[in-house]
Amino acid sequence: MGVAVLSVSGAVMADVILVYLASNQINSTNGDFQFQDGTNYAAANGVGVVSNVCQGTATPCNGAVPGTGGLQITTTLVGIPFVSVNMYDVTEFAMSTATTAAGTVTISSTAGTYASGAPITCAVAFVSLGLPTPPTSLSGSVCTANSPTAATPNSVCNGANTAGVETVNLLAGTTSGTVISCGFSGVTQPTGVILYVSYAFILSGSITGGPLGLAPINVQVT
């Protein structure tokens, strides 16, 4: 199996906190994986804080249905000044077609071009292999206080895997918490969700300048 890199690059404009384009490709062959809406996407989209658009098999994304997601996804997150915006399981990375090869999925991040003078207190992504559950009490002071807990990884990760949550700092391009890794054997490989992506961000004022770059999220399939 080749290597796929999901590059999540950001741009901030007006009160839009993050816009990213993600792509999935194994060598020159697509199909084993897809991007799709998470279980809470419809509710978050309904209040105007997130928008997913898939390119490929469905535009926009057609929920969490195997084979109806996209080979690419563009997600826009909209910030509200002075309000902590938290979203759990709004985007997912899934195995849509059983693969015959063994492999591993890992995530990382690299420094972007975020302008430190912009009124963004924090912007983070929470990535887990298990379904994320919001904390009992939400705090608006720091993003990491809103980190979810995660269920045990589902059967898609039928090899070595890690339970927990990895936090991606979208301002600094760093990761912390559990180092996420999903292994799959490829022999009795089921379809289903591999990664659940959630977000928390806080604006200390309205964003009037832009675009401003945020750090990328890299999802690597080997």
N, C-alpha and C positions, 0 to 999 in steps of 0.2 A: 504494500500500500504506500502511496506517495505521501506527500506532506501538504496539508491545507492550512492556510493562515487566514483567519478572520480578522481583518484590520478594521478597527473601530476608531475612526478619526472624528474629531469634534469641531463644531463651529458654533459660536455664540452670537446671536443677533437679536436685537430688541430684547424681549423676555424669553426667547428660546434658549434654553440652557445647553442643549446638546443635539447635534444632528450628526448621524453617522451612516456610513455606507459599509455594509458587511458583505463579503463574498465567500463562497465555499467552492473549492475545486480540488479534486484529487488528480494530480497530473492534468490530463485534459478531459477527465471523465467526471461528470456530475451524476448525482442520483442516490448515493448511499446516505446522504445527509440533507437536512433542510432546516431553514429558519421558519419559525411560525409564531403566531400570537400565543401568549401564555393564558392561563385560566382567568386572570384578573385583567386582561387587556381591555375587554369591552367596557368594564366599569371605569377604568382609568381614562380610556378614550372618550367616554361619555361626558366626563367633566373637563375635557380639553387639555389634559396634561401630557398625553402621549399619543403618538401616531406612528403606526407601522405600515410600511408599503413594501410588498414583496415584488421582486422582479424574477421572472422565470415561469413557474407553472401557475401562479395565481397572483393577480394584482387587484385589489390589495390582498394581504394575507387572509387566508380563509380558515381562521381558527386553528385549533390543535388537531388537525386531521392528517394522518400520514399521507404523503403524496400531494398535498394541496398547499404546502408552504412554498417558499421561494429559494432559489439558488443564491439570491442576493436579497438583502433587506435594508431598507433605510428607515431609521427610527428617529423621530423628533421628540424631545422632552421639553416641556414648557415650564419655566419657573414662575413662581409667584413671589414678588418682593416681600421680604420679612416673614415668609411662611415656609415652614419645613414641608417639602413635598416628598412623600414616600410612596413607592410603588413596589409591590411584591409579585413576582412571577408574571411579568408583562411581556417577556420575550423568551423563547425557548430555542435550543439547538437540539435537534432530534435525529435519530437514526430512522429514516423513512423506508429503506429497503434493506433487508438482511444482507450482510456482506459475508463473503466466504473467507476473508482475510482477518488475521488478528491485528489489533492495533491499540493505540492509546490516545486519549484526548487530554491535553493540558492547556492551561491558560497562563498568560503573562501580560505585562504592559511595558511600554517604553515611554520616555519623556516626550511630551508634545510641545506646543508653542504657546501654551496658555499665558495670557497677559495678566500678571499679578495685580495690576491696578484695577481690574474689573471687580464689581461688587459681588463676588461669589465667595461665600463663607466656606462652603465645601460642596463637592460633587463626587459621589462615589457610586460604584456598581457593586452589588453583592451577587456572587456567582456560587451556585451549589449544585451538587449532583442529586440531592433529594429535594422534595417539594418544600419551599420556604414558608415558615410561619412567622408573622410579625411579632415583635415583642409585646408583652402585655401592656407596658406603658411606653408611649412614644415621647421622646424628648426633642424639642426644637432647637437645642443649643448646639449640638454636634451631630454630624451625619452618622458616625459610627455607633451612636447610642441607639440607632434605629436598625441595627443589624438583625436579620431574622435568625431563627434557629432552623435547622434543616433536617428533614426525615432521612432515614437510611436510603442510600442510593437504590434506585429501582433495578430491575433485572437486566436492563440494557447493559449496565456495567457488570458483566458476569465474570470479569477478571479482577485484578487488583484495583481497588478503588478507595476513595477517602470520603468519609462522612464529615460534614461541616460546611463552613462558609468561607470563601476567599473574597477579600475586599480589594477592589481596584480603585485607587485614588485617581480620579480622572483629571485632577489638577497637576499632580506630581508624576504620574506615570509609574507608580509603585504598587506593589501588592502586599497584603498582610493577611494574617489569619491562617486558616487551613490551606495548604498547598493542594489544589484540586487536581486529581488525576483519575481518569476513568479508563479501565482496561476492558477489552472485549476479545473473546476467543475467536469469534468468527465461525465456530463450528455449529453451535446451537444458538446463534445470535438472534435475539428478539428485536423487534422494532420498538420505538418509544423515545421518550425524552431523555437526553443526556444531561444537558445543562439548563438550569433555571436562572434567569437574569432578573435582578431587582435593582431598584435605584433609590437613592436619597440625596437630596440637594437643597441647599439653602442660599437664597440671595439676600444680601444686606441692602439692596436698593435695586432700582430699575436699571437694566442694561440698555444703554443707548448707543454705544459704539459697537463695532464688530466688522467682520466676523473675528472671533478669537478662537484659537485652536485649543482643544482639550487633548489629553493623552489617549492613545489608542488602546483597545483591548485586543490581544492576540489569542486566538483559539487555534491550537495546533493539533492536527490529527496525523499521527505517524503509524 
